[in-house]
Structure formats: C-alpha cells, structure tokens
C-alpha cells in the first residue's frame, strides 16, 4: 500500500465518523423539536378553540343585529 492510499483511507474513515456524529446529533434535535411542537400544540389548542368560540358568538350576534335592523327598516338607522 502506498502512503497516498493510506492517507486517503484515513481521511475517508474520519469523514465517515464525522458524518455519523452529525446524523446522530441531527436526529436528537429532530426528536427535541418534535416534542416541543407537541407541547406547543397542546398549549395553543385551547386558546384557539376559545378564539373560535368567541368568533362564532360574535358572528351570531352580528347576524342577529343585522336581522333586527332589517326588520326595523330605515327607522332603525343610527343618526349622527
């Protein structure tokens, strides 16, 4: 075996080891991010449901007011 072959072989093995370490690190970060996303979703879901319910109540109230105004006709108009 020539010296150049041994140097290339050692560099290849070292590079492979570094890539393996990077893949393991990336996998750990992926697991961490997945857990954080799950926790975030669990914390945000109730707030989003509350906002949706409030929006539905507001829409219902707006529809009621529009219906009442249409029944009153022009007399139901607010004057400034």
MIGU-50638 format. One record per atom (N, C-alpha, C): residue in one letter; atom name; x, y, z. Coordinates in pm, whole numbers, padded with zeros to 5 digits. Layout:
BEGIN
REC   residuo   atomo       px       py       pz
REC         a      CA        X        Y        Z
...
This chain:
BEGIN
REC   residuo   atomo       px       py       pz
REC         x       N    00084   -00118    00000
REC         x      CA    00000    00000    00000
REC         x       C    00088    00124    00000
REC         x       N    00047    00218   -00079
REC         x      CA    00125    00341   -00086
REC         x       C    00081    00437    00023
REC         x       N    00162    00536    00046
REC         x      CA    00133    00635    00150
REC         x       C    00009    00716    00114
REC         x       N   -00007    00750   -00010
REC         x      CA   -00124    00828   -00053
REC         x       C   -00253    00749   -00027
REC         x       N   -00252    00621   -00054
REC         x      CA   -00370    00537   -00032
REC         x       C   -00406    00534    00117
REC         x       N   -00305    00521    00203
REC         x      CA   -00330    00517    00347
REC         x       C   -00386    00650    00395
REC         x       N   -00332    00761    00344
REC         x      CA   -00381    00894    00384
REC         x       C   -00526    00911    00340
REC         x       N   -00558    00873    00218
REC         x      CA   -00695    00885    00168
REC         x       C   -00789    00794    00247
REC         x       N   -00745    00675    00280
REC         x      CA   -00826    00582    00359
REC         x       C   -00854    00639    00498
REC         x       N   -00754    00694    00563
REC         x      CA   -00771    00753    00697
REC         x       C   -00864    00873    00689
REC         x       N   -00846    00958    00589
REC         x      CA   -00935    01074    00573
REC         x       C   -01079    01030    00546
REC         x       N   -01097    00927    00467
REC         x      CA   -01231    00876    00438
REC         x       C   -01298    00821    00562
REC         x       N   -01224    00746    00643
REC         x      CA   -01280    00691    00767
REC         x       C   -01314    00803    00865
REC         x       N   -01225    00904    00875
REC         x      CA   -01251    01017    00965
REC         x       C   -01375    01095    00920
REC         x       N   -01387    01115    00790
REC         x      CA   -01505    01185    00737
REC         x       C   -01633    01107    00763
REC         x       N   -01626    00976    00745
REC         x      CA   -01743    00892    00771
REC         x       C   -01783    00899    00918
REC         x       N   -01685    00899    01006
REC         x      CA   -01714    00909    01150
REC         x       C   -01778    01043    01183
REC         x       N   -01727    01151    01124
REC         x      CA   -01784    01284    01149
REC         x       C   -01927    01293    01097
REC         x       N   -01952    01237    00981
REC         x      CA   -02088    01237    00927
REC         x       C   -02183    01157    01015
REC         x       N   -02136    01046    01068
REC         x      CA   -02219    00966    01158
REC         x       C   -02254    01045    01283
REC         x       N   -02156    01118    01337
REC         x      CA   -02181    01201    01456
REC         x       C   -02282    01311    01424
REC         x       N   -02269    01373    01307
REC         x      CA   -02364    01477    01267
REC         x       C   -02505    01421    01251
REC         x       N   -02518    01304    01194
REC         x      CA   -02650    01242    01175
REC         x       C   -02714    01212    01310
REC         x       N   -02635    01160    01404
REC         x      CA   -02688    01133    01538
REC         x       C   -02732    01264    01604
REC         x       N   -02652    01369    01593
REC         x      CA   -02689    01499    01650
REC         x       C   -02815    01555    01587
REC         x       N   -02825    01544    01456
REC         x      CA   -02946    01593    01389
REC         x       C   -03069    01514    01431
REC         x       N   -03055    01385    01448
REC         x      CA   -03167    01302    01492
REC         x       C   -03212    01343    01632
REC         x       N   -03117    01371    01720
REC         x      CA   -03154    01417    01855
REC         x       C   -03229    01549    01850
REC         x       N   -03182    01641    01767
REC         x      CA   -03250    01769    01755
REC         x       C   -03390    01752    01695
REC         x       N   -03403    01661    01602
REC         x      CA   -03534    01633    01544
REC         x       C   -03631    01582    01650
REC         x       N   -03585    01493    01736
REC         x      CA   -03670    01443    01844
REC         x       C   -03708    01556    01939
REC         x       N   -03612    01643    01970
REC         x      CA   -03638    01755    02059
REC         x       C   -03741    01850    01998
REC         x       N   -03725    01881    01870
REC         x      CA   -03820    01969    01802
REC         x       C   -03960    01908    01795
REC         x       N   -03967    01779    01772
REC         x      CA   -04098    01712    01767
REC         x       C   -04168    01720    01902
REC         x       N   -04093    01699    02010
REC         x      CA   -04151    01710    02143
REC         x       C   -04197    01852    02174
REC         x       N   -04117    01949    02133
REC         x      CA   -04152    02089    02156
REC         x       C   -04277    02127    02075
REC         x       N   -04285    02079    01953
REC         x      CA   -04402    02106    01871
REC         x       C   -04527    02046    01933
REC         x       N   -04517    01927    01986
REC         x      CA   -04631    01862    02053
REC         x       C   -04677    01944    02173
REC         x       N   -04581    01988    02254
REC         x      CA   -04614    02068    02373
REC         x       C   -04676    02201    02331
REC         x       N   -04621    02265    02228
REC         x      CA   -04675    02391    02178
REC         x       C   -04819    02372    02131
REC         x       N   -04843    02265    02056
REC         x      CA   -04978    02237    02006
REC         x       C   -05075    02214    02121
REC         x       N   -05031    02141    02223
REC         x      CA   -05117    02115    02339
REC         x       C   -05151    02244    02413
REC         x       N   -05057    02339    02417
REC         x      CA   -05081    02463    02489
REC         x       C   -05164    02562    02407
REC         x       N   -05149    02560    02276
REC         x      CA   -05216    02659    02191
REC         x       C   -05358    02616    02155
REC         x       N   -05385    02487    02148
REC         x      CA   -05516    02439    02105
REC         x       C   -05631    02497    02189
REC         x       N   -05623    02498    02324
REC         x      CA   -05735    02555    02399
REC         x       C   -05758    02704    02369
REC         x       N   -05650    02778    02349
REC         x      CA   -05664    02920    02319
REC         x       C   -05730    02939    02183
REC         x       N   -05690    02859    02086
REC         x      CA   -05751    02868    01953
REC         x       C   -05899    02831    01957
REC         x       N   -05934    02730    02036
REC         x      CA   -06075    02692    02049
REC         x       C   -06155    02805    02113
REC         x       N   -06097    02871    02213
REC         x      CA   -06165    02983    02278
REC         x       C   -06185    03098    02179
REC         x       N   -06084    03127    02099
REC         x      CA   -06096    03232    01997
REC         x       C   -06202    03196    01894
REC         x       N   -06205    03070    01853
REC         x      CA   -06305    03027    01755
REC         x       C   -06446    03042    01812
REC         x       N   -06464    03000    01938
REC         x      CA   -06595    03011    02001
REC         x       C   -06638    03157    02013
REC         x       N   -06544    03244    02052
REC         x      CA   -06575    03387    02061
REC         x       C   -06611    03445    01926
REC         x       N   -06540    03402    01823
REC         x      CA   -06569    03449    01688
REC         x       C   -06707    03402    01642
REC         x       N   -06742    03279    01674
REC         x      CA   -06875    03228    01638
REC         x       C   -06985    03305    01711
REC         x       N   -06963    03336    01839
REC         x      CA   -07062    03414    01914
REC         x       C   -07076    03554    01856
REC         x       N   -06965    03615    01819
REC         x      CA   -06969    03749    01760
REC         x       C   -07041    03747    01625
REC         x       N   -07014    03645    01546
REC         x      CA   -07081    03634    01417
REC         x       C   -07231    03615    01436
REC         x       N   -07269    03532    01533
REC         x      CA   -07411    03511    01561
REC         x       C   -07476    03642    01605
REC         x       N   -07409    03715    01691
REC         x      CA   -07462    03843    01741
REC         x       C   -07475    03943    01625
REC         x       N   -07378    03946    01536
REC         x      CA   -07383    04036    01421
REC         x       C   -07501    04000    01331
REC         x       N   -07522    03872    01310
REC         x      CA   -07636    03828    01229
REC         x       C   -07769    03870    01294
REC         x       N   -07778    03856    01427
REC         x      CA   -07900    03896    01497
REC         x       C   -07925    04046    01483
REC         x       N   -07819    04125    01498
REC         x      CA   -07834    04270    01486
REC         x       C   -07873    04310    01344
REC         x       N   -07815    04245    01245
REC         x      CA   -07849    04276    01106
REC         x       C   -07994    04239    01078
REC         x       N   -08037    04127    01132
REC         x      CA   -08177    04085    01112
REC         x       C   -08272    04183    01180
REC         x       N   -08238    04225    01302
REC         x      CA   -08323    04320    01374
REC         x       C   -08328    04453    01299
REC         x       N   -08216    04495    01244
REC         x      CA   -08211    04622    01172
REC         x       C   -08295    04614    01044
REC         x       N   -08287    04500    00977
REC         x      CA   -08367    04487    00855
REC         x       C   -08516    04486    00886
REC         x       N   -08556    04437    01002
REC         x      CA   -08698    04437    01041
REC         x       C   -08744    04579    01071
REC         x       N   -08654    04660    01130
REC         x      CA   -08691    04797    01164
REC         x       C   -08696    04886    01040
REC         x       N   -08627    04846    00938
REC         x      CA   -08626    04926    00816
REC         x       C   -08539    05049    00833
REC         x       N   -08578    05155    00766
REC         x      CA   -08499    05277    00769
REC         x       C   -08505    05344    00906
REC         x       N   -08608    05319    00982
REC         x      CA   -08620    05383    01114
REC         x       C   -08515    05330    01211
REC         x       N   -08460    05213    01184
REC         x      CA   -08362    05154    01274
REC         x       C   -08222    05208    01253
REC         x       N   -08207    05302    01160
REC         x      CA   -08076    05355    01130
REC         x       C   -08030    05450    01240
REC         x       N   -07905    05440    01277
REC         x      CA   -07849    05529    01379
REC         x       C   -07810    05660    01310
REC         x       N   -07857    05769    01368
REC         x      CA   -07828    05901    01310
REC         x       C   -07712    05964    01384
REC         x       N   -07634    06038    01310
REC         x      CA   -07518    06107    01372
REC         x       C   -07537    06254    01372
